Amino acid sequence: MIPTGLLQPGLFNRPHGMAVDRQGNLFVAEWLIGGRFVKLENLRPQG
């Protein structure tokens, strides 16, 4: 576990849910005090 004050991009403490949009981007919901949503962008070329 990562203490709430030490949260960093790309590191998750308590990931709780995920969703993917039409462009292939991944969204992760994290269960914390205040919570957060992280968007991980799809860098793969579309085609």
N, C-alpha and C positions, 0 to 999 in steps of 0.2 A: 504494500500500500504506500501511496505517496501522500504525505501531509498536505492538506488543502493549500497552505501558504507556499508550497513548493511545486505547484502545477506548472508544467511546461508543455509547449506544443508537441504533439506526437506521443506524449506519455499519458496513459489513462490510469485512474485510480479505481473507479467503479463503473465501467461502461455498462449501460443498462438497455439500450435499444439501438437499432440501426435502420437506416432506410437508404435506398438508392434512387436517384432521379434518372430521367431519360438520357442524360448525357453521361451516365455512368459514375457520377460523383457519389461518394459515400458520406452519409451523415451519421454521426455517433452521438447519442445522448448519454450524458454521464450523471450518475446519481451522487450528488454532493450537496453540501449546504449552498444554496443559491443555484446549483446545477449549472450545466453548460452543454452547448451543442457544438460539435466540431465538424467542419466540412473538410473532407479529404478529396481533393480534385483529381479527376481522371486526366492524366497527362498523355495518354495513348492517343495517337492520331485517329480521328473518326474517318471511316471510309469503307 
